Amino acid sequence: MRPLARLASLRAPVAGQAFKSTTLSTRAVTSRTTRTPATISRISSTSLRSFSLSTPRQRFQVHIKKQNTKMTSTATTLKGQPLDKGVLESMLRRRMFFAPSFDIYGGVAGLYDYGPPGCALQANIIDIWRKHFVLEEDMLEVDCTALTPHDVLKTSGHVDKFADWMCKDPKNGDILRADHFVEDVLEARLKGDKEARGQKVEEKEVDAKRKKKKAKGTEAVKLEDAVVKEYEEILAQIDNYNGEQLGELIKKYDLKNPATGVQPEPPVSFNLMFQTAIGPSGNLAGYLRPETAQGQFLNFAKLLEYNAGNMPFASASIGKSYRNEIAPRGGLLRVREFLMAEIEHFVDPASNKKHQRFHEVADIELALLDRNVQLSGQTTVTKMTIGEAVEKKIVDNETLGYFLARIHLFLKKIGIDQSKIRFRQHMGNEMAHYACDCWDAELLTSSGWVECVGCADRSAYDLTVHAKKTGAPLVVRETLETPEIVEKWEPEINSKKFGPAFRKDAKAVEAAILALSQEELAKLGEELKASGKIVVDVPGVGDGKVEVSKDLLAIEWKKHTINIREYTPNVIEPSFGIGRILYSLLEHNYWVREGDEARGVISFPPAVAPVKVLIVPISSKSEFAPHVRRLSQKLRSVGISSRVDDSSASIGRRYARNDELGTPFGLTIDFQTLQDGTFTLRERDSTRQVRAEEAKIVDAIKTLVEGSKTWQDIESELPIFEGQELEIRPAEN
């Protein structure tokens, strides 16, 4: 899909290239029906230079001013500590979770490589996703090509509509993403207003590239209360503005590029797909797919046959997608090549999109931000059960509601902080071209609210347009238990005369006649009887009007007995941006040990942790080696990943290094092991330990990783080990 139908599309806001300071959006963390006035950013990285912002009602000047850029985020760690994003990302790159691609060549914006722990973490997320959705829901998984012919994406609407609005600075040629340019400048003004009122202003995240430059501050005059309210209402629905409306906002509020002090040109549409040519001749135009969904739609008929014609059913696909983002920043949160996991759930529209398992999730409570609240200029989040939301038509139907609840459960299972998740409904102008309703699962990070999963009701759009273009029967045919009697107007074409009469245009004229509605056929039928001829609109043929006589066409009122019902399914589509989920998971589970900021910890749930067990021999002596080999083999035999650290560093330092990798358990082989065959098992977060023989320890690890037991259960079953972790010796490495 276009997650997040902008991922649907995985498309969260990003600032233009010339506007480089981090900004915050008015979406806020709220609960029940309370509103949080504090501004919380979306994905945006902009830097203010000395410039003037003014309207007839207010004016202030932004000047260069030195300031501390170390602790700059309002986000918190798992333990509620202020999150230093710079420290976290430095640790993640040092431990090779991810790194910029082509780094030794200077890198390319929006492209990243995953290292060993990043690959393992991603693989574990995907494994849990497959079990949670594909296995649990009996989905049909497919793997389709990324290269897509032009005609496919032209038909789907992506060639014409898969775009963002950008504007150009006429002075220096910088390209800015229009919605974020508006957002950034208005929020800078609101920040200046707060400073003028003597209110505390939270500092924003600082881009790594800015650390070599002087930081900037603001001096501002107080805005009128009405102006503040006006700005806040605009920011609350910034995603709802189209290009023309964004241009009007730029002119109305005299918004200028901080880098040049001039107003950018009117916004223009920029298609986000990477274009290419398929084959050596270059005659077959194509694109790298912007979503995995189209391959699933084009294989619908085959999937339906594979499923023995049974409805409803769902297909699923996991694969890379590509989007030529205007300004890819925010690390893994906005990239040009990314992994998506998408589901297409095909449902009979006559069923009112009910779901047979909806009762299983009806009582699950979600934090919802609906479109009406956003359009009113507010950011109120209401907590309610999905059953109540569907009953009140806040969420349109049971199938859409069912998947919202299942998405919530998946994110909870992999370790997403439940206080940092909300479901936001798309507004009208924000909606993807194929969607009739869409909700995003947004996660709160140091970059603000980030859309990570989109769940769209695509109606019958995709199957309909592809069937119309190709003539392929992308429909379901069901035998009716009780035949239906249907009366309707039907056109009957005299094929012997029709072809010779219209020659090369015969197919176009016939298609236009067959596409007429019952009301149009009734009217034309009467006209044909009265005058012996009718005029049909056929775009592209002559002047668009074609005369058809009664010797070529008859329109009759007929009665039919229907034994087979034919319909085009509707589609509910959950679309997951795996990279965004992965990065949010890292932030949500990161914290530092009290009293030692150098000891970062990532508290992954065992099932998702890249490595489950650290094996630590207390000595490098040869008599320890057989125990290390045997334990490693034993863990592998039960499907548990492990890593050996037999370096000369202290036990405490070795544990600390692997706490950074999120390894949940540590197995120590010490001198007592050589005597009685027992081992200590350490739990990462509490650092508490138990001691037992090999079989019991391995069984305990297995149950912990599977989730059938907790650490508290293990402590109640196995003897507690009271030994202390050795102090970290700074001289060791």
N, C-alpha and C positions, 0 to 999 in steps of 0.2 A: 504494500500500500504506500501512499505517500505519508509516512508515518508522520506522522503524528499529524492522520490523514494529512498533518504537515510533517513529520517522519514518514501528516499521516504519514507522516512525513518526516520524521526526525528533524524538524527544523525549528529550533528555538532561536530567540533573537540573538543577533550578533551585530556589533557596531561596525560602521564603515571604516575603511582603511585609514582615513586621515583623522578620525576622531578617536583618540586612544586612551580615555580614562575609564575606569570601571564604574558603572552606574547601577543604581538599584531601582527596581520596579515597584509599583504600589501593591503588587500581590503580596499578601502578608500571611503569617502563620496565625490562624484563627481557630476557634473551637466553638461548637454549638452555633449560636447565632451572634457571636461577638465579633467586632471588627477591630483589627489591629492597625493603627494608623501608621506605624513605622514602615518605611519603604524598604522592600526587599528585592534585590536585583534579579534580573534574568541574565542570560548569558551575554555579557557585553564587556568589551575591553576598550576603553577610550582614554585619552589623556588630554587634559585641559592645558592650553597655553594661554598667554595673555591675550584677552579678547573682550569685546563689548557685546552684551546682550541687551536689547532694549525693545520696548513696545511703547505706545503712547502713555501707558499707565505705570510703567516701572522701568528702571534702568540700573544696572550695576556693572562694575568692572572686575574682571578676574586678573589677578597679578601673580607673578612668580613668587613663591615663598617656600623656604626650606621646612621640611617636616619629617618626622619619624615615619618610615615606611615598613617597619618590621611587622607589627601585629595589626592587621588591617581588616579583619573580617568580623562580621557579627555572627557568623556561624559558630557552632559549638561541636565539641568532640562527643564521643559516645558517653563519656562521663560528665558532660556538661561544662568542660573547660573551653575557653576561647580557642578556636581553631586557627592555627597559623598555617595557612595554605602553602606558603613558601617552604616551610619546614617539611610538611607532608609530601609535597611534590618532589622535593629534593631527595627525600628518603625513598620514594617510589622509583625514581630514576636510578638512584644509587643501587637499589636492590633489583633493578632491571624488570620491574613490572611492565614498564613501557618506556619508549625513547623515540625521539623524532627520527623519521626515516631519512636516509641519505645524510646523516648528521655530519660526516666528515667532508661533505660537499657543501655544507651550509644549510642543508635541510630544505624541505618544501612545506609551506604552510598547509595544515590540515591533513598531513599524512604521518602515521605513527606505526612503529613496530612493537610487538609484544615480545618480552623476554620470557624465560622459562616460568617464573611464577605467574606472569600475566596470562600466558597461554593456558597453564593449568587452571587458573581461576576461571577463565572464559569457558574452558571445556567443562568444568564442573557446573557452571551456571547453565550451559546448554543441556547437560545431562539431566539436571533437575527439571529444566523446562520440558524436555521430551517426556519425562516420566509424569510430570504434572498435567501436561496437556495431551500430547500425542498418545501416550499409553492409556491414561485415565479416561480420555474422551473417545478412544477408538478412532483416531484421526488417520488419514491417508497421507503419508509424507512423500513429497516429490522433490527432486533436485533439478531445476531448470537452468538453461543457459543464461549467462549475463548479457551476451550480445543480443540485441533486439532490433529487428528491422524497423525502419522509419514508419512504415504503414501501420504496424501494430500500435506504436505509441502515438501516432497521429489519430488513429481511431479511438484510443483510450482517452484522448484529450490532453495527454502530457506535452505534446509538441506545442500546443497553443496555450496551455494554462499552467504548466508546472513551472512557476516563476516567482521571484521576489521583486520588490520595487527598489530600484537604486537611483541615486541622483549623483551628478558630477559637479565637482567644484570647478567653476570656469577659470579660476586663477591658476591653480596648480594641477588640475586634472585628477585629483583624488576622487575615488569612488566611495560613496557612502551608502549603506543600506538605509533606505528612507525612514522606515518605522523606528529604527534604533537611533537614527540621528535626531528625530523629533523627541524621542524618549530621553535621550541623553541631555539635550539642551534644557528641556523643561525640568528635569530632575536637578540639573545644575542650578537652575534658578530657584527651585524650592530649597535646595541646600543653602544658597545664599540668604534666602529669607529666614531660615532657621538660625543662621549665624547672627543675622541682624536682630533677631528677637532674643538672642542670648541663650538659645537652646543648644543642647549637645548634639553634635553631628557625628555620626559613626563614620569612620574612615572606610574606604573601599579597598577591595583587593588590588594589589599593584602588579602589573604585568612585569615579568622578569626583565624584559627589554628596557623598561623604564628605570630600572634601578641605577643605571649609569647616568641618568639624566636628573636634573633638578626637579624635586617635587613641587607641586603647585598648591596654593591655597586659594580661598575666595574671600573677597570683601564685598558685602552686598547691603543694599538697603532693603527695608521691610516692604513686602508686597501687600497690596490690599487683600483683605480676607476673601473677597469675591474672586480675585485672580487666583489665589491659592486653591480655592475650591474648584475653579475651572480647570486648572492644570491637573489636579488630582483626578477629576472625572475623565479627562482625556487619557491619562496614563492607565486608568483602570480598564479602559477598553481599547488600548492602543492596537491590539491585534485585529480589531474590527474595521479599520480604515483601509480603503483601497488607495490606489496610486493618486487619483485625482484629489481625494480628500486629504491625503498626506501633503500634497502640494499646496492645498489651501491653508493647512495648518502652518506650513513653513512661511507662507506669505503673511498670514494674519498676525502671527506672533513674531515676525521678522527674525527667524531663526538663521543664525550664521555659523559657518564652519569655524571652529576655534583656531584652526591652523592658519586661516587666511583672513578671517573677518568679513567674508563675503557670503552672500546667500547662494546656496547651490541651485543648479538648474532644476526644472520640474522633473519629478520622478518618472522613470521609464521602466518597462518590464524587462527582466533578465531571466532567460530560461536556464534552469539549473542542471540540465542534462549534458553529459559529455558526448559529443558527436564523433562518429568515426565512419569509415568506409569498410564494408565487408567484401573481401575478395580483392584480387590484384587489379581488376579493371577500375575499381572505385565507383562503379555504376550503382551499386546497391548501398544506399545510405543506411546508417544504423546508429544506435546509441548504446552506451553502457547503461544497463537498466537502473532506474532510480528507485525501484522497489522490486520485490520478488513476486508480487501478486499476479502480474499479467500471465506468467507461465502457468499458474494454477487455473486461471480463468480459461485459457486456451485449451487446457487439458480436461475441462469439465466433463465433456461427453465420455471420454475414456474412463475418467474416475467414476462417473455414475455407473457405467457398465461394469467396472471392476467391483463396485459396491452392490452388484446385482439389482440395480435400479432402485435401491432403497433410499428414502428420504426421511428426515434430514441427515446430512453427513457433513464432515469437515475435512478439508485438506490442510496441509501444513508444509512450510518450506523454510529452511535455514540457509542463508547465503549472503554473499557480499552484494551491496548496492553502492551506487556512485552518484554524487551530487557536487556540482561545481559551485560550491558556496562562494558568495561574494566576499566575505571576510571571515575565513575559518580561524576562530580563536577559542580560547577556553579549554585548550588541551583536548582530551578525548570527548568533550561535550559537543564539539562542532568540527567534524572532519569531512573529508571529501570521499573517503572510502570507508565503509563501515559494515558491520555484520548485523543483519536483521533476522528476526524470527517472526514469521507471519502466518496467521490462520485465516482461512476463508470458510466460514460456516454457512452452508447453503440450506435455506429454509423455505418452506411453502408460504407465500404471502397470505394465502387464505386461512392459515392457522393463527393469524394475528401475532405471529412470531412468538408464540408461547414455547416454553422449554420444559421438557418432561422432568428435568432435575432441578428446576428453579426452587422448589420447596427446600432443597438441601442447603441453599445459601441465603434464603429469604431473610434470616435474622442477623446476617452479617452487617455490621455498622460501618459506613463509609463517610468520609469527610467530602462533601459535595459543594462545588462552587458553580451554580447554574448561570446560564447566559443572561437571564433577566436581572440578576443581581449585578453582573458586570456592566450591563447596559445602563443601569441606574447610577453608575459611577462609584460603586462600592466593591469591596473585596470580602464580603461576608461569606464565611464557610459554615455550612450547616451539617451537623452529624445526624444521620438517620439510617435506619436499616434499608437495605436495597429493596426489600419487600414493600416498605412504605413509599420509597421513591418511585417504584414502578406503579404502585396503586394511585399515586398522586400525579402520574404522568410527567414527573420531573425527568425520569428516565423513560424513554418512549415505550419499551416493550420488554418482555421477560428474557428473551434471548440476549439482548444487549445488556440487561441488568445482570444476567447470569455470568457473562464473561467479565463484567466489571468486578464482580465479587471474586471470581476465580483469579483474576489478575492480582487483586489485593492479597489473596492467600499465597500466591506464588512469590510476590515480593516479600511477604512476611517470612516465608519458608527460607529464602536465601539470606535473610538477615538485614533487610531494609528497616531502618528505624521507623516505627509506626507513628511516631509523633511528627514525622517529616514527610508525610505523604498526603496528597489530596487529589480529588478527581475534578477536573475543570471542564465544563462544557464549552464547545466552540461556539462563537457568535457567528452571525450570518455571513459577513464578508470574509471571515477567517476560515470558513468551512471549505474543505477540498471540493473540487468540481464534481466529484462523483458521490459525495456524501449527503444524506438527508438528516443525520444526527451524528455527533461525534463527541466523545469524552476523552480527555488525556489524563493518564496517571502522571502527576507531576511530583518530583522529589525535591526537597529543599536541600541545597548545597551551598557552599561558599560563594557560588555564582548566582544564587537565588533559586527561584522555582524553575526546574528543568523538566520539560516534557520527555518522558522516557518510554511510555507506552501509549499508543493511540488505539481507541476502540470505536470504529466507525460503522454505522449502518449505511452500506453502499447501495441499498435497495437492489434493483435489477440492472443498474446502469451498465456495468462492464459486459455481462453476458449479452445484453440487448444490443449494444453498439457493435460488438464483434460479430454477432449473428447477422445483423443487418448488413455489415460490410462484406462478409464472406459468404453468406448464405448457409453457413453451417448450422445444423439444428441444435443449438445450445439450450435445449429445453428438457423438461421432464414429461414423460407420457405415462399416465396412470390409468389402469382399468377401473372403471366405476362399478361399485357394487350394485347401484341402482341406476340404470340409464337415465339420462336427462333429455328432455325435449326442448330444443332451442329453435326459435324463430328469428330470422334476421334477413337484412338485405344482402344479396350476393351479386357481385359482378360476374358475368359470363363473357369471356373473350372469344371471338371467332378467330381461332389461331390461323386458319387457312388464309384469311384476308388481312388479318391484323399485321403480320410480319411484312408482307409486300407493301402494305399501305405506309408503314412508318420506317421500314428498312433499318438502318443502323440505330435509330432512336426507339425501336420497338420495345426493348427491354426497359428503358427509362420510363416510357409512357405507361407500360404495364405495371411497373413498380409503383408509379404515382397513383394509379387507379386502385391497386390492391391496398395502398396505405390509407385510403379514404376512410373516415369515420362513418359510423352508422347514420348519423345525422346528415352528413354530406351525401352519402349514397342515397338516402331517402329523397333528398331534394333533387339530386341529379337524375334519379329514376323517374320522377314526375316530369322533369324537364325533357328527358329523352323521349318519353311517350308523347308529350305535347308537341315538340318541335322536330323530333327525329334526330337531334344532335345535341351535344353538350360541349362545353369548354373546360378542360382540365389544366390545372397549374402544374407544369413540369419544368422546374428550374434546369437551365442548361440546354434546353431544346428550343431553338428559334428565339422568339421574344419571351419565352416562358409560358406561353399559352398555346395549348394544342386542342384542336377541334376533333371530336370523335363522333362518328355517325352511328345510327342504330343498326346498320348492317355489320359493324365491327364489334359492337358491344351491346349486351342486354343487362339490365339491372332488375332483378326479380326478388320478391319477398318469398322466402322459402322456409320450410319446417324441416328440422333434422333431429334424428335420434342419436344422441352422443353416448358412446360406450367408452370412449377414451378421452380423458381430460389432459390437455396439454397446457403447461405453464412454464414461465421463466422464473427460476428461484430468485429470492432476495438473498443478500449476503451480509452477514455480520463479520467484521474483520478486526480482530485484535492484532496490533503490529508493535513489535518490541525492538527498541534500539539497544542492542546488547552492550555496546561500548558505553553508552550513557548510564545504563544500569550498573555496569561494572565499576565505573568511576564513582558513582553515588554510593555504592556499597563500600568502597574503600574509605570514603569520607565518613560515612555513618558508623563505621566500626573502628575508626582510629581514635586513640587516646594516648596520653603519656602517664607514666607512673608518677605518683605523688612524690615530690621532693627530688625528682630526677628527670628534667625535661628532655634529656638526651635519650631516654629510654622510651621510644615510641612502640606502641602495641597496636596490632590490628586484630580485633576479636571476631574473626570469621566464625560462623557456625561450623562445626566439624565437617559437615557434608560438603561445604563449598570451599573449604580451605585448600590452597594449592598443594600443600604437603601436610599430611595428617600427623606424622610422628617424627620427632627428632631423636635420633639414637646418639647418645653421648657416652663414649667410653672415657672413664676418668683418667686413663693412662694410655699411652701409645705402645705399651709393652706387648710383646707377641702373644701372651696368654689371653689377652682380651679379644684378639681377632676372631677366634672361632665363635664366640658369643655374638659378636657383631654380625658375622655372616649368617649365623643361624636365625637371629632375630629378623634381619632384613628379609631373608627368604620366607620365614613364617608369615610375616606381615604381607608380603607380596602374594602369597598363596591364598590369602583371604581378601585380596583386592584392596589393600590399604597401602597408600604411598608413604614412603619414609625417606629420610635423608640422614646421612652420617656426618657428624662434625667431630673429627678426631684431631683437630688442631691443638696447638699448645696453649691456647687461651684458657682462662679460668672457666669453670662450669657456668658461673653467673654471666660472663660475657657471651659464652656460646648460646645460652638460653636467650639473652637479650637480642642477639643478632637474629634469632629465629622468631622471636616475638614480633619483630618488624615484618617478617614474612607471613605472620598470621598462623604459624604452626600451633595447633591447639594442645598437643601433648608432647612431653619429653620423656624418653626412656634412658635412665642412667645405668650404666654398667660399671660397678665399682669393685673394690677388693672383696666386699662381702659376697658379691655375685660369684666370685671364684670359689668361695667356701661353701655356700649353701644353695646357689642357683637362683637366688631371688633378685628382683630388679625394683627400682623405684620408678613410679609413674607420676609425672608432674603435670598439673593442669595450668595452662598458660595464664588465665586472668587472675586467679587467686594465688597462684604459685604454690598451692598446697600439694602434698605428695602422699601417695600410698605405696606400700611395698608388699610384693607377693611373688610367687613362683611364676615362671614363664607362661604356662598355660592359662593361668587366671588373668595375668596382665594382658595377654593377647586377646582373650575373650572380652575383657573389660573395654579395651580399645575398640574392638569390633562393634560392641553394643553402643558405645558412645558415638561412633561415626554413623552408624545406622539410625541413631536417634531414639532407640528403644529404651535407653537409660540415660540419666543425667549424672553429672559429677557427684551430686549429693547421694545418688543411689550407690555409686561406686565407693564413696567414703563410708557408707553404712555397711558395706559388704567386705571391704578389705582393710587391713591394718593401716592406720595413719602413720606416716613416716615423719618424725619431728625434726629431722636434720635441717640445717639452715643452708640456704644458697650461699656459695662462696662470694665474697666481695669481688667486684670487678676491679682488676688491677690496671690502671691506666697505661702502664708500660707495656702491657701485652697487646697483641694484635691478632 
